[in-house]
């Protein structure tokens, strides 16, 4: 396929996904890996650790997706 997906590619993809489909805001990294691939945001499946890092940053952008304190 397209090669390794990097954090630099994932962060804008996750931000765009959250802005277009807010229902994905509370999904787990393994669920988002499939969603990002299936919806055409990335050309290869990303690893859970890369997606988890992108989620952590993207969720700080949107208060409603931040984990409960």
SERO-4910 file (N, C-alpha, C, O; in steps of 0.05 Angstrom, whole numbers):
BEGIN
 pado doro    nc1    nc2    nc3   cac1   cac2   cac3    cc1    cc2    cc3    oc1    oc2    oc3
  Unk    A     16    -24      0      0      0      0     17     25      0     38     26    -14
  Unk    A     10     46     16     23     71     14     46     75     32     59     96     31
  Unk    A     53     57     49     76     60     68     66     68     95     42     67    101
  Unk    A     85     75    112     80     81    140     65    108    142     72    127    129
  Unk    A     46    109    159     31    133    165     44    147    188     49    134    209
  Unk    A     51    172    185     65    187    206     46    204    223     23    209    215
  Unk    A     56    213    246     40    230    263     33    256    249     11    266    252
  Unk    A     52    266    233     47    291    218     23    288    198     10    307    192
  Unk    A     19    264    188     -4    258    170    -29    253    186    -51    260    178
  Unk    A    -26    240    209    -50    232    225    -63    256    239    -88    257    239
  Unk    A    -48    274    250    -60    296    265    -80    312    249   -102    317    258
  Unk    A    -73    322    225    -93    336    209   -117    318    201   -139    328    199
  Unk    A   -111    293    196   -133    275    189   -152    271    212   -177    271    208
  Unk    A   -142    267    236   -159    264    260   -174    290    265   -198    289    271
  Unk    A   -161    312    263   -175    338    267   -198    342    247   -220    350    254
  Unk    A   -192    335    222   -213    338    202   -236    318    206   -259    325    204
  Unk    A   -229    294    214   -250    274    220   -267    283    242   -292    281    241
  Unk    A   -255    293    264   -271    303    287   -289    327    279   -311    329    289
  Unk    A   -279    344    262   -295    368    254   -318    360    236   -340    371    238
  Unk    A   -314    340    219   -335    331    201   -354    311    213   -378    310    207
  Unk    A   -343    294    231   -359    272    243   -353    271    273   -338    254    282
  Unk    A   -365    289    288   -359    291    317   -365    265    332   -355    261    354
  Unk    A   -382    247    321   -387    222    335   -363    205    338   -363    186    354
  Unk    A   -342    210    323   -317    194    325   -299    204    348   -279    192    353
  Unk    A   -307    226    361   -290    238    382   -284    220    405   -264    224    419
  Unk    A   -301    201    411   -297    184    434   -289    156    427   -290    138    444
  Unk    A   -281    151    403   -273    124    394   -245    118    404   -229    136    408
  Unk    A   -239     93    407   -213     84    414   -194     85    390   -203     85    367
  Unk    A   -167     85    395   -148     86    372   -152     63    352   -150     68    328
  Unk    A   -157     39    362   -160     17    343   -185     20    325   -186     11    303
  Unk    A   -206     33    336   -230     39    320   -225     60    300   -234     59    277
  Unk    A   -209     81    307   -203    103    289   -185     94    267   -186    105    245
  Unk    A   -167     75    272   -149     65    251   -165     56    227   -159     62    204
  Unk    A   -186     40    232   -203     30    211   -219     52    198   -221     53    174
  Unk    A   -230     70    214   -246     92    204   -229    111    186   -238    118    164
  Unk    A   -205    118    195   -188    135    178   -181    122    152   -181    136    131
  Unk    A   -176     97    152   -169     82    128   -194     80    110   -192     85     86
  Unk    A   -216     71    121   -240     67    105   -252     92     93   -263     92     71
  Unk    A   -249    115    107   -259    140     97   -239    154     79   -245    176     69
  Unk    A   -216    142     74   -197    153     55   -179    175     66   -165    188     51
  Unk    A   -177    178     92   -159    198    104   -130    189    102   -112    206     99
  Unk    A   -125    163    103    -98    152    101    -98    129     81   -119    117     77
  Unk    A    -75    124     69    -73    103     49    -64     76     61    -63     56     47
  Unk    A    -57     76     86    -48     52     99    -58     53    128    -61     74    139
  Unk    A    -62     30    140    -71     29    168    -49     39    186    -26     32    183
  Unk    A    -56     56    205    -37     67    224    -37     50    249    -57     37    256
  Unk    A    -15     51    263    -13     37    289    -28     51    311    -32     75    310
  Unk    A    -35     36    331    -50     47    354    -35     69    368    -46     88    377
  Unk    A     -8     65    371      7     85    386      8    112    371      6    133    384
  Unk    A     10    111    344     10    136    329    -17    150    331    -19    174    333
  Unk    A    -38    134    329    -65    145    330    -71    156    358    -83    177    361
  Unk    A    -62    142    379    -66    151    406    -52    178    411    -64    195    424
  Unk    A    -29    181    400    -15    207    402    -30    229    388    -33    251    399
  Unk    A    -39    224    364    -55    244    349    -81    250    363    -89    273    364
  Unk    A    -94    230    375   -119    234    390   -114    252    414   -130    270    419
  Unk    A    -92    247    428    -86    263    452    -84    293    444    -94    310    459
  Unk    A    -70    298    423    -66    326    414    -93    338    403   -100    360    411
  Unk    A   -106    322    386   -131    332    374   -153    337    395   -169    356    393
  Unk    A   -154    320    416   -174    324    436   -170    349    453   -189    359    465
  Unk    A   -145    359    454   -141    384    468   -152    408    453   -157    429    464
  Unk    A   -156    404    426   -168    425    410   -198    428    415   -209    450    411
  Unk    A   -211    407    423   -240    406    426   -247    397    454   -243    374    461
  Unk    A   -257    416    470   -261    411    498   -280    388    503   -277    373    522
  Unk    A   -300    384    486   -320    363    491   -308    335    488   -320    316    497
  Unk    A   -284    333    476   -272    306    473   -250    301    493   -237    280    492
  Unk    A   -244    320    510   -224    316    530   -233    295    550   -257    294    557
  Unk    A   -215    278    560   -223    258    580   -232    273    606   -222    294    612
  Unk    A   -250    260    620   -260    272    645   -237    273    665   -221    254    667
  Unk    A   -236    295    680   -215    298    699   -220    283    725   -203    284    743
***
